Amino acid sequence: MQTRIVQDELAAETATARALPLYKNSAAALEHRVTDLLVRLTMKEKTALVAGADNFSTIAVPRLGIPAMRFADGPNGVRSTRGDAATAFPTGVSMAATWNPELIARAAAAMGREARALGVNVLLGPNVNIQRNPLAGRNFETYSEDPQLSGIVGTAFVRGLQSEGVGACVKHFVANEQERQRRIGSSNVDERTLREIYLVPFEMIVRQAQPWTVMSSYNRLNGTYMTENRRLLTQVLKQEWGFEGMVMSDWSAIHSTVEAVNAGLDLEMPGPARYYGEMLVRAIRNAQVEIEQLDDNVRRVLRTLFRTGVMDAVRRPAGELGSDRHRG
């Protein structure tokens, strides 16, 4: 009798799962869910998903049950967008001074639990820019002038944070190491220097830890804004290194519509859209952006929504905030 009851329950669960759209089936493979949801989106919904709704969240699509995804500043702890208190962790340069990847991973996991407690899906960190200029205002937040150490520590951070189901956003890609003309200045770097110093920590983290997001920086590189740099965003980051995640802009770092989308800039932040949204709809209708390019951008946003558990909110653990073990 007991066996029959169990069989009936399993049959009922199976029938329920089959009745759900594939993208709502949490047991299905990630790429199958992403593809199933992508084909259900209208063009306007696709363009909406690649722009923020406000300062720290993406746009929800109620028709398909897609909630907003929430971000918060890091990487030295979660900076609540609602003024909630959270644990202040040591700065990046202090963490790197430990030379202890295991400790860094534990600290990042604690940040992940606090992020979950505050309803945050992606923490904007780690910052792995190189401490090239001693006057750079955010040197404390970065790890080192040594790209190898920055890569090792950053890899540990990403692994620890994402082990708690919270996405890491590795920033600022790339050569964003000075304050003078921070938003418009051009870092003029030859290929060997770029490959042997500035790209090293990003490449290590992408290849070894598979971060869910990367942030494109404000600056220009050899005259081209990083948000429009197809060679680095698409050819190097996504194709050469195999990055499958989402590239978001630094806040208000976008200067164009067509160039940014075609370069592989997947998400404009913050919202509401200035260059994506309706301007992107017009660019697609004018054949300035191919629908295949938009689909790739949207696919990466959807992938992040699934990876962070936003699409399966009931399965997301509650998190932990200000606990004794976090203070220790």
C-alpha positions in Angstrom: 0.0 0.0 0.0 2.8 2.4 1.0 4.6 1.6 -2.3 1.5 2.5 -4.3 1.1 5.8 -2.5 4.7 6.7 -3.3 4.3 5.8 -6.9 1.1 7.9 -7.1 2.9 10.9 -5.6 5.8 10.5 -8.0 3.4 10.3 -10.9 1.6 13.4 -9.8 4.9 15.3 -9.5 6.0 14.2 -12.9 2.7 15.3 -14.4 3.1 18.7 -12.8 6.6 19.1 -14.1 5.5 18.2 -17.6 2.7 20.8 -17.4 5.1 23.5 -16.6 7.0 25.4 -19.3 10.5 24.0 -19.6 12.1 27.3 -18.3 10.2 26.9 -15.1 11.4 23.4 -14.5 14.3 23.8 -12.0 15.4 20.2 -12.7 16.0 20.9 -16.4 19.4 21.8 -17.8 20.4 25.4 -17.7 20.9 26.0 -21.4 17.6 24.2 -22.2 15.8 26.6 -19.8 17.5 29.6 -21.2 16.6 28.7 -24.8 13.0 27.9 -23.9 12.6 31.3 -22.3 14.4 33.2 -25.0 12.0 32.0 -27.7 9.0 33.1 -25.7 10.2 36.8 -25.4 9.0 39.5 -27.7 11.5 41.8 -29.2 10.4 44.6 -26.9 10.8 42.3 -23.9 14.3 41.4 -25.1 15.4 45.0 -25.3 13.8 45.7 -21.9 15.9 42.9 -20.3 19.2 44.3 -21.4 18.7 47.6 -19.5 18.3 48.3 -15.8 15.1 49.3 -14.2 16.7 51.6 -11.6 20.0 52.1 -9.8 20.5 48.5 -8.7 17.9 46.2 -10.4 17.0 44.9 -13.7 13.5 45.0 -15.3 10.9 42.4 -14.5 8.8 40.7 -17.1 5.6 39.7 -15.3 4.0 38.1 -18.4 6.6 35.3 -18.2 7.2 35.4 -14.4 10.6 36.9 -14.7 11.4 38.9 -11.5 13.9 41.7 -11.2 17.6 40.8 -10.4 19.1 43.0 -7.7 22.7 44.2 -7.4 24.7 45.7 -4.6 28.0 47.4 -4.3 31.0 45.4 -2.9 33.6 44.1 -2.6 34.4 44.8 1.0 30.9 43.6 2.2 27.4 44.2 1.0 26.4 47.9 0.7 22.6 47.7 1.2 20.6 49.8 -1.1 18.0 50.2 1.7 20.3 51.3 4.5 20.4 47.9 6.2 23.5 47.3 8.4 25.9 44.6 7.1 29.3 43.3 8.2 32.3 45.5 7.1 35.0 43.1 5.9 38.7 44.0 5.4 39.5 46.0 2.2 40.8 44.2 -0.8 44.4 45.3 -0.3 44.2 43.9 3.3 42.8 40.6 2.0 45.5 40.2 -0.5 48.2 40.9 2.1 47.2 37.6 3.8 48.3 35.6 0.8 45.7 33.2 1.9 43.2 32.1 -0.8 41.3 29.8 1.5 40.6 32.7 3.9 39.5 35.0 1.1 37.1 32.3 -0.1 35.6 32.0 3.4 35.2 35.8 3.7 33.5 36.0 0.2 31.2 33.1 1.2 30.2 35.1 4.3 29.5 38.1 2.0 27.3 35.8 -0.1 25.2 34.7 2.9 24.7 38.4 3.8 23.8 39.2 0.2 21.1 36.5 0.3 19.8 37.9 3.6 19.5 41.3 2.0 17.8 40.0 -1.2 20.9 40.7 -3.4 21.6 38.5 -6.3 24.9 39.9 -7.7 27.6 41.5 -5.6 29.7 44.1 -7.6 33.1 42.7 -6.9 35.9 41.7 -6.8 37.9 44.7 -8.1 41.0 43.3 -9.7 42.4 46.4 -11.4 46.2 46.9 -11.0 47.6 49.4 -8.4 49.5 51.2 -11.1 49.1 54.7 -9.8 49.6 55.4 -6.1 47.1 58.3 -6.3 44.2 56.1 -7.6 41.3 56.6 -5.2 40.2 53.0 -5.2 43.5 51.3 -4.7 42.4 50.1 -1.2 39.6 48.2 -2.9 41.9 46.4 -5.3 44.4 43.7 -4.4 47.9 44.4 -5.6 50.3 45.8 -8.2 51.1 42.2 -9.0 48.7 40.6 -11.6 49.4 37.1 -10.5 48.5 37.8 -6.8 45.4 39.7 -7.9 44.3 36.8 -10.1 44.8 34.2 -7.3 43.0 36.2 -4.7 40.2 37.2 -7.1 39.7 33.6 -8.2 39.3 32.6 -4.5 36.8 35.4 -3.9 34.7 34.5 -6.9 34.6 30.8 -5.9 33.6 31.6 -2.3 30.9 34.1 -3.2 29.3 32.0 -5.9 29.3 28.9 -3.7 26.5 30.7 -1.8 24.5 31.2 -5.0 25.3 34.9 -5.3 26.9 36.1 -8.6 30.3 37.8 -8.6 30.9 40.8 -10.9 34.6 41.1 -11.7 35.5 44.7 -12.3 36.6 47.0 -14.0 37.4 45.5 -17.4 40.0 46.7 -18.2 43.0 49.1 -17.5 40.9 51.3 -15.2 43.7 52.4 -12.9 43.6 56.2 -12.5 41.2 58.9 -11.3 42.1 61.7 -13.7 39.5 61.7 -16.4 38.2 58.5 -15.0 35.1 58.4 -17.2 36.6 59.6 -20.5 40.4 59.1 -20.3 42.2 56.7 -22.6 44.6 54.1 -21.2 47.1 53.7 -24.0 48.6 50.3 -23.6 50.6 48.1 -26.0 49.4 44.5 -26.6 52.2 42.8 -24.7 51.7 45.0 -21.6 48.0 44.5 -21.8 48.4 40.7 -22.0 51.1 40.4 -19.3 49.7 42.8 -16.7 46.2 44.2 -17.0 44.3 41.3 -18.5 46.1 38.6 -16.4 43.8 38.7 -13.3 40.6 38.8 -15.4 41.8 35.9 -17.5 42.8 33.8 -14.5 39.4 34.4 -12.8 37.4 33.7 -16.0 39.2 30.5 -16.8 39.4 29.1 -13.2 36.3 30.4 -11.5 33.7 31.1 -14.2 32.3 34.3 -12.8 28.7 35.0 -13.6 29.2 38.6 -14.6 32.0 41.0 -15.6 31.8 44.8 -15.4 33.0 46.9 -18.4 34.9 50.0 -17.3 34.4 53.7 -17.9 37.7 54.4 -19.6 38.8 54.1 -23.2 41.5 51.7 -24.2 43.8 53.0 -27.0 41.0 55.4 -27.9 38.0 53.1 -27.8 35.5 53.1 -25.0 35.6 49.8 -23.2 31.8 49.6 -23.5 32.3 49.6 -27.3 35.4 47.5 -27.5 34.3 44.4 -29.4 37.8 43.0 -29.6 38.1 42.7 -25.9 34.5 42.1 -24.8 33.6 39.6 -27.5 36.7 38.2 -29.2 39.0 38.0 -26.1 36.6 37.7 -23.1 33.8 35.7 -24.6 35.4 33.8 -27.4 39.0 33.3 -26.5 38.5 32.8 -22.8 35.1 31.1 -23.0 33.3 33.5 -20.7 29.6 32.5 -20.7 28.3 35.1 -18.3 26.9 38.6 -18.7 28.9 41.8 -19.3 27.3 44.9 -17.6 28.4 48.5 -17.9 29.9 50.5 -15.1 27.3 53.0 -14.0 26.5 55.3 -16.9 29.6 54.2 -18.8 27.7 53.7 -22.1 28.1 56.3 -24.8 26.3 54.7 -27.7 23.6 52.2 -28.7 24.8 50.4 -31.8 28.4 50.3 -31.0 27.9 49.0 -27.4 25.4 46.3 -28.3 27.5 45.0 -31.2 30.6 45.1 -29.0 29.0 42.6 -26.6 27.9 44.9 -23.8 24.9 42.8 -22.5 23.4 45.1 -19.9 23.2 48.8 -19.5 23.3 50.1 -15.9 21.8 51.9 -14.2 18.2 52.2 -15.4 16.1 53.4 -16.8 17.7 53.0 -20.2 19.5 55.9 -21.8 21.0 54.1 -24.9 19.2 50.7 -24.9 15.5 50.4 -24.5 13.6 52.3 -27.2 16.8 53.4 -28.9 17.8 49.7 -29.2 14.4 48.9 -30.7 15.0 51.5 -33.4 18.5 50.2 -34.1 17.2 46.7 -34.6 14.4 47.9 -36.9 17.0 49.9 -38.9 19.2 46.8 -39.2 22.0 48.4 -37.3 21.9 45.6 -34.8 21.2 42.0 -35.9 18.6 40.1 -33.9 21.2 37.3 -33.5 23.4 39.8 -31.6 20.5 40.9 -29.4 19.7 37.2 -28.7 23.2 36.6 -27.5 23.0 39.6 -25.2 19.7 38.5 -23.8 20.8 34.9 -23.4 23.6 36.0 -21.1 21.2 38.0 -19.0 18.8 35.1 -18.7 21.6 32.7 -17.8 22.5 35.0 -14.9 18.9 35.1 -13.8 18.8 31.3 -13.6 22.3 31.0 -12.0 21.5 33.4 -9.2 18.2 31.6 -8.4 16.0 34.5 -9.3 13.8 32.3 -11.5 13.5 29.8 -8.6 13.1 32.1 -5.7 11.4 29.5 -3.4 14.6 27.5 -3.5 16.9 30.3 -2.4 18.2 29.9 1.2 17.4 32.7 3.6 21.0 33.9 4.2 22.7 35.1 7.3 23.4 38.7 8.4 25.7 40.1 11.0 26.3 36.7 12.7 29.1 36.0 15.2 31.0 33.9 12.7 30.9 36.8 10.2 32.3 39.1 12.8 35.0 36.6 13.7 
